[in-house]
Amino acid sequence: MEKNQKINCTVNSCKYNDKTHQECVLQQITVTPVENCNTKKKDESMCGSYENKE
């Protein structure tokens, strides 16, 4: 796995989203499965590190 990977972010309601560069400013994220979902498609997972801006 490549070191220093970039994580792009287009979730404007997340407090870690840098809208200027469309990047997540966290050092690392946790990816978690969507509850009761077994589609084996990319939308089955989500950012478990998400925090609302408010």
ModelCIF file with pLDDT and N, C-alpha, C, O atoms, coordinates in Angstrom:
data_MODEL
#
_entry.id   MODEL 
#
_entity.id                         1 
_entity.type                       polymer 
_entity.pdbx_number_of_molecules   1 
#
_entity_poly.entity_id                      1 
_entity_poly.type                           'polypeptide(L)' 
_entity_poly.nstd_linkage                   no 
_entity_poly.nstd_monomer                   no 
_entity_poly.pdbx_seq_one_letter_code       MEKNQKINCTVNSCKYNDKTHQECVLQQITVTPVENCNTKKKDESMCGSYENKE 
_entity_poly.pdbx_seq_one_letter_code_can   MEKNQKINCTVNSCKYNDKTHQECVLQQITVTPVENCNTKKKDESMCGSYENKE 
_entity_poly.pdbx_strand_id                 A 
#
loop_
_entity_poly_seq.entity_id 
_entity_poly_seq.num 
_entity_poly_seq.mon_id 
_entity_poly_seq.hetero 
1 1  MET n 
1 2  GLU n 
1 3  LYS n 
1 4  ASN n 
1 5  GLN n 
1 6  LYS n 
1 7  ILE n 
1 8  ASN n 
1 9  CYS n 
1 10 THR n 
1 11 VAL n 
1 12 ASN n 
1 13 SER n 
1 14 CYS n 
1 15 LYS n 
1 16 TYR n 
1 17 ASN n 
1 18 ASP n 
1 19 LYS n 
1 20 THR n 
1 21 HIS n 
1 22 GLN n 
1 23 GLU n 
1 24 CYS n 
1 25 VAL n 
1 26 LEU n 
1 27 GLN n 
1 28 GLN n 
1 29 ILE n 
1 30 THR n 
1 31 VAL n 
1 32 THR n 
1 33 PRO n 
1 34 VAL n 
1 35 GLU n 
1 36 ASN n 
1 37 CYS n 
1 38 ASN n 
1 39 THR n 
1 40 LYS n 
1 41 LYS n 
1 42 LYS n 
1 43 ASP n 
1 44 GLU n 
1 45 SER n 
1 46 MET n 
1 47 CYS n 
1 48 GLY n 
1 49 SER n 
1 50 TYR n 
1 51 GLU n 
1 52 ASN n 
1 53 LYS n 
1 54 GLU n 
#
_struct_asym.id          A 
_struct_asym.entity_id   1 
#
loop_
_ma_qa_metric.id 
_ma_qa_metric.mode 
_ma_qa_metric.name 
_ma_qa_metric.software_group_id 
_ma_qa_metric.type 
1 global pLDDT . pLDDT 
2 local  pLDDT . pLDDT 
#
_ma_qa_metric_global.metric_id      1 
_ma_qa_metric_global.metric_value   79.78 
_ma_qa_metric_global.model_id       1 
_ma_qa_metric_global.ordinal_id     1 
#
loop_
_ma_qa_metric_local.label_asym_id 
_ma_qa_metric_local.label_comp_id 
_ma_qa_metric_local.label_seq_id 
_ma_qa_metric_local.metric_id 
_ma_qa_metric_local.metric_value 
_ma_qa_metric_local.model_id 
_ma_qa_metric_local.ordinal_id 
A MET 1  2 54.00 1 1  
A GLU 2  2 62.00 1 2  
A LYS 3  2 71.00 1 3  
A ASN 4  2 70.00 1 4  
A GLN 5  2 74.00 1 5  
A LYS 6  2 78.00 1 6  
A ILE 7  2 79.00 1 7  
A ASN 8  2 82.00 1 8  
A CYS 9  2 81.00 1 9  
A THR 10 2 83.00 1 10 
A VAL 11 2 85.00 1 11 
A ASN 12 2 86.00 1 12 
A SER 13 2 90.00 1 13 
A CYS 14 2 89.00 1 14 
A LYS 15 2 87.00 1 15 
A TYR 16 2 88.00 1 16 
A ASN 17 2 88.00 1 17 
A ASP 18 2 90.00 1 18 
A LYS 19 2 87.00 1 19 
A THR 20 2 91.00 1 20 
A HIS 21 2 88.00 1 21 
A GLN 22 2 86.00 1 22 
A GLU 23 2 87.00 1 23 
A CYS 24 2 87.00 1 24 
A VAL 25 2 88.00 1 25 
A LEU 26 2 85.00 1 26 
A GLN 27 2 84.00 1 27 
A GLN 28 2 83.00 1 28 
A ILE 29 2 82.00 1 29 
A THR 30 2 83.00 1 30 
A VAL 31 2 81.00 1 31 
A THR 32 2 81.00 1 32 
A PRO 33 2 78.00 1 33 
A VAL 34 2 78.00 1 34 
A GLU 35 2 80.00 1 35 
A ASN 36 2 79.00 1 36 
A CYS 37 2 76.00 1 37 
A ASN 38 2 75.00 1 38 
A THR 39 2 74.00 1 39 
A LYS 40 2 69.00 1 40 
A LYS 41 2 71.00 1 41 
A LYS 42 2 67.00 1 42 
A ASP 43 2 69.00 1 43 
A GLU 44 2 70.00 1 44 
A SER 45 2 74.00 1 45 
A MET 46 2 76.00 1 46 
A CYS 47 2 79.00 1 47 
A GLY 48 2 78.00 1 48 
A SER 49 2 80.00 1 49 
A TYR 50 2 80.00 1 50 
A GLU 51 2 79.00 1 51 
A ASN 52 2 87.00 1 52 
A LYS 53 2 83.00 1 53 
A GLU 54 2 76.00 1 54 
#
loop_
_atom_site.group_PDB 
_atom_site.id 
_atom_site.type_symbol 
_atom_site.label_atom_id 
_atom_site.label_alt_id 
_atom_site.label_comp_id 
_atom_site.label_asym_id 
_atom_site.label_entity_id 
_atom_site.label_seq_id 
_atom_site.pdbx_PDB_ins_code 
_atom_site.Cartn_x 
_atom_site.Cartn_y 
_atom_site.Cartn_z 
_atom_site.occupancy 
_atom_site.B_iso_or_equiv 
_atom_site.pdbx_formal_charge 
_atom_site.auth_seq_id 
_atom_site.auth_comp_id 
_atom_site.auth_asym_id 
_atom_site.auth_atom_id 
_atom_site.pdbx_PDB_model_num 
ATOM 1   N N  . MET A 1 1  ? 0.844   -1.188 0.000  1.00 54.00 ? 1  MET A N  1 
ATOM 2   C CA . MET A 1 1  ? 0.000   0.000  0.000  1.00 54.00 ? 1  MET A CA 1 
ATOM 3   C C  . MET A 1 1  ? 0.886   1.247  0.000  1.00 54.00 ? 1  MET A C  1 
ATOM 4   O O  . MET A 1 1  ? 1.912   1.297  0.677  1.00 54.00 ? 1  MET A O  1 
ATOM 5   N N  . GLU A 1 2  ? 0.480   2.217  -0.748 1.00 62.00 ? 2  GLU A N  1 
ATOM 6   C CA . GLU A 1 2  ? 1.226   3.461  -0.871 1.00 62.00 ? 2  GLU A CA 1 
ATOM 7   C C  . GLU A 1 2  ? 1.140   4.283  0.417  1.00 62.00 ? 2  GLU A C  1 
ATOM 8   O O  . GLU A 1 2  ? 0.072   4.388  1.020  1.00 62.00 ? 2  GLU A O  1 
ATOM 9   N N  . LYS A 1 3  ? 2.255   4.857  0.831  1.00 71.00 ? 3  LYS A N  1 
ATOM 10  C CA . LYS A 1 3  ? 2.240   5.744  2.002  1.00 71.00 ? 3  LYS A CA 1 
ATOM 11  C C  . LYS A 1 3  ? 1.724   7.116  1.594  1.00 71.00 ? 3  LYS A C  1 
ATOM 12  O O  . LYS A 1 3  ? 1.764   7.483  0.419  1.00 71.00 ? 3  LYS A O  1 
ATOM 13  N N  . ASN A 1 4  ? 1.244   7.861  2.564  1.00 70.00 ? 4  ASN A N  1 
ATOM 14  C CA . ASN A 1 4  ? 0.785   9.232  2.362  1.00 70.00 ? 4  ASN A CA 1 
ATOM 15  C C  . ASN A 1 4  ? -0.307  9.329  1.299  1.00 70.00 ? 4  ASN A C  1 
ATOM 16  O O  . ASN A 1 4  ? -0.265  10.208 0.437  1.00 70.00 ? 4  ASN A O  1 
ATOM 17  N N  . GLN A 1 5  ? -1.271  8.434  1.363  1.00 74.00 ? 5  GLN A N  1 
ATOM 18  C CA . GLN A 1 5  ? -2.385  8.489  0.426  1.00 74.00 ? 5  GLN A CA 1 
ATOM 19  C C  . GLN A 1 5  ? -3.235  9.707  0.709  1.00 74.00 ? 5  GLN A C  1 
ATOM 20  O O  . GLN A 1 5  ? -3.312  10.170 1.846  1.00 74.00 ? 5  GLN A O  1 
ATOM 21  N N  . LYS A 1 6  ? -3.877  10.228 -0.331 1.00 78.00 ? 6  LYS A N  1 
ATOM 22  C CA . LYS A 1 6  ? -4.803  11.347 -0.159 1.00 78.00 ? 6  LYS A CA 1 
ATOM 23  C C  . LYS A 1 6  ? -6.221  10.810 -0.110 1.00 78.00 ? 6  LYS A C  1 
ATOM 24  O O  . LYS A 1 6  ? -6.558  9.850  -0.803 1.00 78.00 ? 6  LYS A O  1 
ATOM 25  N N  . ILE A 1 7  ? -7.034  11.426 0.700  1.00 79.00 ? 7  ILE A N  1 
ATOM 26  C CA . ILE A 1 7  ? -8.432  11.046 0.800  1.00 79.00 ? 7  ILE A CA 1 
ATOM 27  C C  . ILE A 1 7  ? -9.268  12.226 0.317  1.00 79.00 ? 7  ILE A C  1 
ATOM 28  O O  . ILE A 1 7  ? -9.341  13.259 0.982  1.00 79.00 ? 7  ILE A O  1 
ATOM 29  N N  . ASN A 1 8  ? -9.890  12.066 -0.835 1.00 82.00 ? 8  ASN A N  1 
ATOM 30  C CA . ASN A 1 8  ? -10.746 13.121 -1.364 1.00 82.00 ? 8  ASN A CA 1 
ATOM 31  C C  . ASN A 1 8  ? -12.065 13.112 -0.618 1.00 82.00 ? 8  ASN A C  1 
ATOM 32  O O  . ASN A 1 8  ? -12.532 12.058 -0.187 1.00 82.00 ? 8  ASN A O  1 
ATOM 33  N N  . CYS A 1 9  ? -12.665 14.271 -0.463 1.00 81.00 ? 9  CYS A N  1 
ATOM 34  C CA . CYS A 1 9  ? -13.906 14.384 0.288  1.00 81.00 ? 9  CYS A CA 1 
ATOM 35  C C  . CYS A 1 9  ? -14.843 15.364 -0.405 1.00 81.00 ? 9  CYS A C  1 
ATOM 36  O O  . CYS A 1 9  ? -14.454 16.492 -0.707 1.00 81.00 ? 9  CYS A O  1 
ATOM 37  N N  . THR A 1 10 ? -16.069 14.939 -0.654 1.00 83.00 ? 10 THR A N  1 
ATOM 38  C CA . THR A 1 10 ? -17.072 15.832 -1.227 1.00 83.00 ? 10 THR A CA 1 
ATOM 39  C C  . THR A 1 10 ? -18.295 15.914 -0.321 1.00 83.00 ? 10 THR A C  1 
ATOM 40  O O  . THR A 1 10 ? -19.379 16.298 -0.761 1.00 83.00 ? 10 THR A O  1 
ATOM 41  N N  . VAL A 1 11 ? -18.114 15.549 0.950  1.00 85.00 ? 11 VAL A N  1 
ATOM 42  C CA . VAL A 1 11 ? -19.208 15.601 1.920  1.00 85.00 ? 11 VAL A CA 1 
ATOM 43  C C  . VAL A 1 11 ? -19.128 16.950 2.627  1.00 85.00 ? 11 VAL A C  1 
ATOM 44  O O  . VAL A 1 11 ? -18.411 17.107 3.614  1.00 85.00 ? 11 VAL A O  1 
ATOM 45  N N  . ASN A 1 12 ? -19.875 17.918 2.107  1.00 86.00 ? 12 ASN A N  1 
ATOM 46  C CA . ASN A 1 12 ? -19.783 19.297 2.610  1.00 86.00 ? 12 ASN A CA 1 
ATOM 47  C C  . ASN A 1 12 ? -20.223 19.451 4.060  1.00 86.00 ? 12 ASN A C  1 
ATOM 48  O O  . ASN A 1 12 ? -19.832 20.413 4.721  1.00 86.00 ? 12 ASN A O  1 
ATOM 49  N N  . SER A 1 13 ? -21.034 18.516 4.570  1.00 90.00 ? 13 SER A N  1 
ATOM 50  C CA . SER A 1 13 ? -21.500 18.647 5.952  1.00 90.00 ? 13 SER A CA 1 
ATOM 51  C C  . SER A 1 13 ? -20.496 18.088 6.964  1.00 90.00 ? 13 SER A C  1 
ATOM 52  O O  . SER A 1 13 ? -20.706 18.217 8.170  1.00 90.00 ? 13 SER A O  1 
ATOM 53  N N  . CYS A 1 14 ? -19.401 17.465 6.486  1.00 89.00 ? 14 CYS A N  1 
ATOM 54  C CA . CYS A 1 14 ? -18.401 16.911 7.405  1.00 89.00 ? 14 CYS A CA 1 
ATOM 55  C C  . CYS A 1 14 ? -17.435 18.008 7.846  1.00 89.00 ? 14 CYS A C  1 
ATOM 56  O O  . CYS A 1 14 ? -16.927 18.762 7.017  1.00 89.00 ? 14 CYS A O  1 
ATOM 57  N N  . LYS A 1 15 ? -17.183 18.095 9.145  1.00 87.00 ? 15 LYS A N  1 
ATOM 58  C CA . LYS A 1 15 ? -16.320 19.169 9.644  1.00 87.00 ? 15 LYS A CA 1 
ATOM 59  C C  . LYS A 1 15 ? -14.869 19.018 9.198  1.00 87.00 ? 15 LYS A C  1 
ATOM 60  O O  . LYS A 1 15 ? -14.103 19.977 9.296  1.00 87.00 ? 15 LYS A O  1 
ATOM 61  N N  . TYR A 1 16 ? -14.468 17.848 8.712  1.00 88.00 ? 16 TYR A N  1 
ATOM 62  C CA . TYR A 1 16 ? -13.092 17.624 8.267  1.00 88.00 ? 16 TYR A CA 1 
ATOM 63  C C  . TYR A 1 16 ? -12.911 17.844 6.764  1.00 88.00 ? 16 TYR A C  1 
ATOM 64  O O  . TYR A 1 16 ? -11.820 17.619 6.240  1.00 88.00 ? 16 TYR A O  1 
ATOM 65  N N  . ASN A 1 17 ? -13.954 18.276 6.069  1.00 88.00 ? 17 ASN A N  1 
ATOM 66  C CA . ASN A 1 17 ? -13.874 18.485 4.627  1.00 88.00 ? 17 ASN A CA 1 
ATOM 67  C C  . ASN A 1 17 ? -13.237 19.841 4.327  1.00 88.00 ? 17 ASN A C  1 
ATOM 68  O O  . ASN A 1 17 ? -13.744 20.878 4.754  1.00 88.00 ? 17 ASN A O  1 
ATOM 69  N N  . ASP A 1 18 ? -12.127 19.828 3.595  1.00 90.00 ? 18 ASP A N  1 
ATOM 70  C CA . ASP A 1 18 ? -11.504 21.062 3.116  1.00 90.00 ? 18 ASP A CA 1 
ATOM 71  C C  . ASP A 1 18 ? -12.092 21.336 1.733  1.00 90.00 ? 18 ASP A C  1 
ATOM 72  O O  . ASP A 1 18 ? -11.646 20.772 0.733  1.00 90.00 ? 18 ASP A O  1 
ATOM 73  N N  . LYS A 1 19 ? -13.112 22.222 1.690  1.00 87.00 ? 19 LYS A N  1 
ATOM 74  C CA . LYS A 1 19 ? -13.824 22.477 0.434  1.00 87.00 ? 19 LYS A CA 1 
ATOM 75  C C  . LYS A 1 19 ? -12.917 23.041 -0.647 1.00 87.00 ? 19 LYS A C  1 
ATOM 76  O O  . LYS A 1 19 ? -13.145 22.788 -1.830 1.00 87.00 ? 19 LYS A O  1 
ATOM 77  N N  . THR A 1 20 ? -11.900 23.794 -0.272 1.00 91.00 ? 20 THR A N  1 
ATOM 78  C CA . THR A 1 20 ? -11.005 24.398 -1.259 1.00 91.00 ? 20 THR A CA 1 
ATOM 79  C C  . THR A 1 20 ? -10.288 23.334 -2.078 1.00 91.00 ? 20 THR A C  1 
ATOM 80  O O  . THR A 1 20 ? -10.160 23.467 -3.295 1.00 91.00 ? 20 THR A O  1 
ATOM 81  N N  . HIS A 1 21 ? -9.817  22.275 -1.414 1.00 88.00 ? 21 HIS A N  1 
ATOM 82  C CA . HIS A 1 21 ? -9.059  21.229 -2.089 1.00 88.00 ? 21 HIS A CA 1 
ATOM 83  C C  . HIS A 1 21 ? -9.826  19.923 -2.234 1.00 88.00 ? 21 HIS A C  1 
ATOM 84  O O  . HIS A 1 21 ? -9.301  18.955 -2.784 1.00 88.00 ? 21 HIS A O  1 
ATOM 85  N N  . GLN A 1 22 ? -11.081 19.886 -1.741 1.00 86.00 ? 22 GLN A N  1 
ATOM 86  C CA . GLN A 1 22 ? -11.899 18.674 -1.749 1.00 86.00 ? 22 GLN A CA 1 
ATOM 87  C C  . GLN A 1 22 ? -11.142 17.484 -1.154 1.00 86.00 ? 22 GLN A C  1 
ATOM 88  O O  . GLN A 1 22 ? -11.131 16.392 -1.722 1.00 86.00 ? 22 GLN A O  1 
ATOM 89  N N  . GLU A 1 23 ? -10.506 17.719 0.007  1.00 87.00 ? 23 GLU A N  1 
ATOM 90  C CA . GLU A 1 23 ? -9.762  16.681 0.707  1.00 87.00 ? 23 GLU A CA 1 
ATOM 91  C C  . GLU A 1 23 ? -10.244 16.572 2.141  1.00 87.00 ? 23 GLU A C  1 
ATOM 92  O O  . GLU A 1 23 ? -10.722 17.546 2.723  1.00 87.00 ? 23 GLU A O  1 
ATOM 93  N N  . CYS A 1 24 ? -10.115 15.385 2.705  1.00 87.00 ? 24 CYS A N  1 
ATOM 94  C CA . CYS A 1 24 ? -10.392 15.170 4.112  1.00 87.00 ? 24 CYS A CA 1 
ATOM 95  C C  . CYS A 1 24 ? -9.120  15.526 4.879  1.00 87.00 ? 24 CYS A C  1 
ATOM 96  O O  . CYS A 1 24 ? -8.044  15.016 4.565  1.00 87.00 ? 24 CYS A O  1 
ATOM 97  N N  . VAL A 1 25 ? -9.234  16.395 5.879  1.00 88.00 ? 25 VAL A N  1 
ATOM 98  C CA . VAL A 1 25 ? -8.049  16.868 6.588  1.00 88.00 ? 25 VAL A CA 1 
ATOM 99  C C  . VAL A 1 25 ? -7.659  16.007 7.792  1.00 88.00 ? 25 VAL A C  1 
ATOM 100 O O  . VAL A 1 25 ? -6.750  16.374 8.537  1.00 88.00 ? 25 VAL A O  1 
ATOM 101 N N  . LEU A 1 26 ? -8.326  14.874 7.995  1.00 85.00 ? 26 LEU A N  1 
ATOM 102 C CA . LEU A 1 26 ? -7.926  13.949 9.049  1.00 85.00 ? 26 LEU A CA 1 
ATOM 103 C C  . LEU A 1 26 ? -6.653  13.223 8.642  1.00 85.00 ? 26 LEU A C  1 
ATOM 104 O O  . LEU A 1 26 ? -6.420  13.006 7.453  1.00 85.00 ? 26 LEU A O  1 
ATOM 105 N N  . GLN A 1 27 ? -5.821  12.841 9.618  1.00 84.00 ? 27 GLN A N  1 
ATOM 106 C CA . GLN A 1 27 ? -4.623  12.058 9.348  1.00 84.00 ? 27 GLN A CA 1 
ATOM 107 C C  . GLN A 1 27 ? -4.987  10.655 8.869  1.00 84.00 ? 27 GLN A C  1 
ATOM 108 O O  . GLN A 1 27 ? -4.282  10.075 8.043  1.00 84.00 ? 27 GLN A O  1 
ATOM 109 N N  . GLN A 1 28 ? -6.069  10.119 9.380  1.00 83.00 ? 28 GLN A N  1 
ATOM 110 C CA . GLN A 1 28 ? -6.552  8.803  8.967  1.00 83.00 ? 28 GLN A CA 1 
ATOM 111 C C  . GLN A 1 28 ? -8.058  8.775  9.146  1.00 83.00 ? 28 GLN A C  1 
ATOM 112 O O  . GLN A 1 28 ? -8.611  9.560  9.917  1.00 83.00 ? 28 GLN A O  1 
ATOM 113 N N  . ILE A 1 29 ? -8.726  7.872  8.436  1.00 82.00 ? 29 ILE A N  1 
ATOM 114 C CA . ILE A 1 29 ? -10.168 7.706  8.604  1.00 82.00 ? 29 ILE A CA 1 
ATOM 115 C C  . ILE A 1 29 ? -10.463 6.250  8.921  1.00 82.00 ? 29 ILE A C  1 
ATOM 116 O O  . ILE A 1 29 ? -9.653  5.361  8.660  1.00 82.00 ? 29 ILE A O  1 
ATOM 117 N N  . THR A 1 30 ? -11.635 6.027  9.488  1.00 83.00 ? 30 THR A N  1 
ATOM 118 C CA . THR A 1 30 ? -12.136 4.693  9.724  1.00 83.00 ? 30 THR A CA 1 
ATOM 119 C C  . THR A 1 30 ? -13.278 4.459  8.756  1.00 83.00 ? 30 THR A C  1 
ATOM 120 O O  . THR A 1 30 ? -14.223 5.246  8.707  1.00 83.00 ? 30 THR A O  1 
ATOM 121 N N  . VAL A 1 31 ? -13.199 3.378  7.981  1.00 81.00 ? 31 VAL A N  1 
ATOM 122 C CA . VAL A 1 31 ? -14.261 3.031  7.040  1.00 81.00 ? 31 VAL A CA 1 
ATOM 123 C C  . VAL A 1 31 ? -15.082 1.917  7.670  1.00 81.00 ? 31 VAL A C  1 
ATOM 124 O O  . VAL A 1 31 ? -14.538 0.892  8.080  1.00 81.00 ? 31 VAL A O  1 
ATOM 125 N N  . THR A 1 32 ? -16.398 2.123  7.746  1.00 81.00 ? 32 THR A N  1 
ATOM 126 C CA . THR A 1 32 ? -17.287 1.159  8.373  1.00 81.00 ? 32 THR A CA 1 
ATOM 127 C C  . THR A 1 32 ? -18.383 0.744  7.392  1.00 81.00 ? 32 THR A C  1 
ATOM 128 O O  . THR A 1 32 ? -18.709 1.500  6.476  1.00 81.00 ? 32 THR A O  1 
ATOM 129 N N  . PRO A 1 33 ? -18.954 -0.448 7.572  1.00 78.00 ? 33 PRO A N  1 
ATOM 130 C CA . PRO A 1 33 ? -20.028 -0.879 6.684  1.00 78.00 ? 33 PRO A CA 1 
ATOM 131 C C  . PRO A 1 33 ? -21.344 -0.191 7.029  1.00 78.00 ? 33 PRO A C  1 
ATOM 132 O O  . PRO A 1 33 ? -21.580 0.193  8.175  1.00 78.00 ? 33 PRO A O  1 
ATOM 133 N N  . VAL A 1 34 ? -22.190 -0.044 6.023  1.00 78.00 ? 34 VAL A N  1 
ATOM 134 C CA . VAL A 1 34 ? -23.539 0.448  6.252  1.00 78.00 ? 34 VAL A CA 1 
ATOM 135 C C  . VAL A 1 34 ? -24.299 -0.685 6.936  1.00 78.00 ? 34 VAL A C  1 
ATOM 136 O O  . VAL A 1 34 ? -24.182 -1.841 6.529  1.00 78.00 ? 34 VAL A O  1 
ATOM 137 N N  . GLU A 1 35 ? -25.075 -0.367 7.965  1.00 80.00 ? 35 GLU A N  1 
ATOM 138 C CA . GLU A 1 35 ? -25.799 -1.405 8.697  1.00 80.00 ? 35 GLU A CA 1 
ATOM 139 C C  . GLU A 1 35 ? -26.781 -2.139 7.801  1.00 80.00 ? 35 GLU A C  1 
ATOM 140 O O  . GLU A 1 35 ? -27.467 -1.530 6.980  1.00 80.00 ? 35 GLU A O  1 
ATOM 141 N N  . ASN A 1 36 ? -26.842 -3.448 7.966  1.00 79.00 ? 36 ASN A N  1 
ATOM 142 C CA . ASN A 1 36 ? -27.776 -4.307 7.234  1.00 79.00 ? 36 ASN A CA 1 
ATOM 143 C C  . ASN A 1 36 ? -27.663 -4.167 5.716  1.00 79.00 ? 36 ASN A C  1 
ATOM 144 O O  . ASN A 1 36 ? -28.669 -4.229 5.009  1.00 79.00 ? 36 ASN A O  1 
ATOM 145 N N  . CYS A 1 37 ? -26.454 -3.982 5.220  1.00 76.00 ? 37 CYS A N  1 
ATOM 146 C CA . CYS A 1 37 ? -26.235 -3.813 3.792  1.00 76.00 ? 37 CYS A CA 1 
ATOM 147 C C  . CYS A 1 37 ? -25.222 -4.855 3.321  1.00 76.00 ? 37 CYS A C  1 
ATOM 148 O O  . CYS A 1 37 ? -24.139 -4.973 3.894  1.00 76.00 ? 37 CYS A O  1 
ATOM 149 N N  . ASN A 1 38 ? -25.571 -5.606 2.282  1.00 75.00 ? 38 ASN A N  1 
ATOM 150 C CA . ASN A 1 38 ? -24.665 -6.624 1.762  1.00 75.00 ? 38 ASN A CA 1 
ATOM 151 C C  . ASN A 1 38 ? -24.706 -6.622 0.234  1.00 75.00 ? 38 ASN A C  1 
ATOM 152 O O  . ASN A 1 38 ? -24.819 -7.677 -0.389 1.00 75.00 ? 38 ASN A O  1 
ATOM 153 N N  . THR A 1 39 ? -24.614 -5.432 -0.365 1.00 74.00 ? 39 THR A N  1 
ATOM 154 C CA . THR A 1 39 ? -24.720 -5.306 -1.822 1.00 74.00 ? 39 THR A CA 1 
ATOM 155 C C  . THR A 1 39 ? -23.406 -5.609 -2.536 1.00 74.00 ? 39 THR A C  1 
ATOM 156 O O  . THR A 1 39 ? -23.402 -5.894 -3.733 1.00 74.00 ? 39 THR A O  1 
ATOM 157 N N  . LYS A 1 40 ? -22.288 -5.550 -1.806 1.00 69.00 ? 40 LYS A N  1 
ATOM 158 C CA . LYS A 1 40 ? -20.950 -5.709 -2.372 1.00 69.00 ? 40 LYS A CA 1 
ATOM 159 C C  . LYS A 1 40 ? -20.635 -4.643 -3.415 1.00 69.00 ? 40 LYS A C  1 
ATOM 160 O O  . LYS A 1 40 ? -19.867 -4.877 -4.348 1.00 69.00 ? 40 LYS A O  1 
ATOM 161 N N  . LYS A 1 41 ? -21.245 -3.460 -3.243 1.00 71.00 ? 41 LYS A N  1 
ATOM 162 C CA . LYS A 1 41 ? -20.960 -2.305 -4.089 1.00 71.00 ? 41 LYS A CA 1 
ATOM 163 C C  . LYS A 1 41 ? -20.260 -1.253 -3.245 1.00 71.00 ? 41 LYS A C  1 
ATOM 164 O O  . LYS A 1 41 ? -20.304 -1.314 -2.016 1.00 71.00 ? 41 LYS A O  1 
ATOM 165 N N  . LYS A 1 42 ? -19.611 -0.284 -3.896 1.00 67.00 ? 42 LYS A N  1 
ATOM 166 C CA . LYS A 1 42 ? -18.806 0.698  -3.164 1.00 67.00 ? 42 LYS A CA 1 
ATOM 167 C C  . LYS A 1 42 ? -19.604 1.538  -2.170 1.00 67.00 ? 42 LYS A C  1 
ATOM 168 O O  . LYS A 1 42 ? -19.026 2.028  -1.200 1.00 67.00 ? 42 LYS A O  1 
ATOM 169 N N  . ASP A 1 43 ? -20.904 1.722  -2.374 1.00 69.00 ? 43 ASP A N  1 
ATOM 170 C CA . ASP A 1 43 ? -21.694 2.519  -1.436 1.00 69.00 ? 43 ASP A CA 1 
ATOM 171 C C  . ASP A 1 43 ? -22.088 1.733  -0.188 1.00 69.00 ? 43 ASP A C  1 
ATOM 172 O O  . ASP A 1 43 ? -22.839 2.230  0.651  1.00 69.00 ? 43 ASP A O  1 
ATOM 173 N N  . GLU A 1 44 ? -21.579 0.497  -0.066 1.00 70.00 ? 44 GLU A N  1 
ATOM 174 C CA . GLU A 1 44 ? -21.860 -0.307 1.117  1.00 70.00 ? 44 GLU A CA 1 
ATOM 175 C C  . GLU A 1 44 ? -21.055 0.169  2.315  1.00 70.00 ? 44 GLU A C  1 
ATOM 176 O O  . GLU A 1 44 ? -21.397 -0.154 3.453  1.00 70.00 ? 44 GLU A O  1 
ATOM 177 N N  . SER A 1 45 ? -19.989 0.933  2.082  1.00 74.00 ? 45 SER A N  1 
ATOM 178 C CA . SER A 1 45 ? -19.176 1.417  3.179  1.00 74.00 ? 45 SER A CA 1 
ATOM 179 C C  . SER A 1 45 ? -19.298 2.936  3.298  1.00 74.00 ? 45 SER A C  1 
ATOM 180 O O  . SER A 1 45 ? -19.731 3.621  2.371  1.00 74.00 ? 45 SER A O  1 
ATOM 181 N N  . MET A 1 46 ? -18.904 3.436  4.460  1.00 76.00 ? 46 MET A N  1 
ATOM 182 C CA . MET A 1 46 ? -18.963 4.880  4.693  1.00 76.00 ? 46 MET A CA 1 
ATOM 183 C C  . MET A 1 46 ? -17.867 5.272  5.670  1.00 76.00 ? 46 MET A C  1 
ATOM 184 O O  . MET A 1 46 ? -17.233 4.418  6.290  1.00 76.00 ? 46 MET A O  1 
ATOM 185 N N  . CYS A 1 47 ? -17.659 6.548  5.794  1.00 79.00 ? 47 CYS A N  1 
ATOM 186 C CA . CYS A 1 47 ? -16.611 7.059  6.691  1.00 79.00 ? 47 CYS A CA 1 
ATOM 187 C C  . CYS A 1 47 ? -17.128 7.032  8.125  1.00 79.00 ? 47 CYS A C  1 
ATOM 188 O O  . CYS A 1 47 ? -18.041 7.781  8.475  1.00 79.00 ? 47 CYS A O  1 
ATOM 189 N N  . GLY A 1 48 ? -16.545 6.170  8.953  1.00 78.00 ? 48 GLY A N  1 
ATOM 190 C CA . GLY A 1 48 ? -16.917 6.093  10.348 1.00 78.00 ? 48 GLY A CA 1 
ATOM 191 C C  . GLY A 1 48 ? -16.360 7.252  11.170 1.00 78.00 ? 48 GLY A C  1 
ATOM 192 O O  . GLY A 1 48 ? -16.734 7.430  12.329 1.00 78.00 ? 48 GLY A O  1 
ATOM 193 N N  . SER A 1 49 ? -15.452 8.053  10.562 1.00 80.00 ? 49 SER A N  1 
ATOM 194 C CA . SER A 1 49 ? -14.853 9.203  11.243 1.00 80.00 ? 49 SER A CA 1 
ATOM 195 C C  . SER A 1 49 ? -15.626 10.489 10.994 1.00 80.00 ? 49 SER A C  1 
ATOM 196 O O  . SER A 1 49 ? -15.212 11.560 11.438 1.00 80.00 ? 49 SER A O  1 
ATOM 197 N N  . TYR A 1 50 ? -16.754 10.388 10.281 1.00 80.00 ? 50 TYR A N  1 
ATOM 198 C CA . TYR A 1 50 ? -17.561 11.561 9.942  1.00 80.00 ? 50 TYR A CA 1 
ATOM 199 C C  . TYR A 1 50 ? -18.020 12.290 11.196 1.00 80.00 ? 50 TYR A C  1 
ATOM 200 O O  . TYR A 1 50 ? -18.470 11.664 12.155 1.00 80.00 ? 50 TYR A O  1 
ATOM 201 N N  . GLU A 1 51 ? -17.906 13.610 11.187 1.00 79.00 ? 51 GLU A N  1 
ATOM 202 C CA . GLU A 1 51 ? -18.486 14.453 12.230 1.00 79.00 ? 51 GLU A CA 1 
ATOM 203 C C  . GLU A 1 51 ? -19.150 15.637 11.560 1.00 79.00 ? 51 GLU A C  1 
ATOM 204 O O  . GLU A 1 51 ? -18.572 16.255 10.666 1.00 79.00 ? 51 GLU A O  1 
ATOM 205 N N  . ASN A 1 52 ? -20.361 15.954 11.987 1.00 87.00 ? 52 ASN A N  1 
ATOM 206 C CA . ASN A 1 52 ? -21.106 17.077 11.435 1.00 87.00 ? 52 ASN A CA 1 
ATOM 207 C C  . ASN A 1 52 ? -20.416 18.389 11.802 1.00 87.00 ? 52 ASN A C  1 
ATOM 208 O O  . ASN A 1 52 ? -19.826 18.500 12.877 1.00 87.00 ? 52 ASN A O  1 
ATOM 209 N N  . LYS A 1 53 ? -20.485 19.367 10.929 1.00 83.00 ? 53 LYS A N  1 
ATOM 210 C CA . LYS A 1 53 ? -19.870 20.686 11.149 1.00 83.00 ? 53 LYS A CA 1 
ATOM 211 C C  . LYS A 1 53 ? -20.395 21.380 12.397 1.00 83.00 ? 53 LYS A C  1 
ATOM 212 O O  . LYS A 1 53 ? -19.659 22.119 13.051 1.00 83.00 ? 53 LYS A O  1 
ATOM 213 N N  . GLU A 1 54 ? -21.655 21.152 12.731 1.00 76.00 ? 54 GLU A N  1 
ATOM 214 C CA . GLU A 1 54 ? -22.283 21.894 13.830 1.00 76.00 ? 54 GLU A CA 1 
ATOM 215 C C  . GLU A 1 54 ? -21.634 21.641 15.125 1.00 76.00 ? 54 GLU A C  1 
ATOM 216 O O  . GLU A 1 54 ? -22.051 22.194 16.143 1.00 76.00 ? 54 GLU A O  1 
#
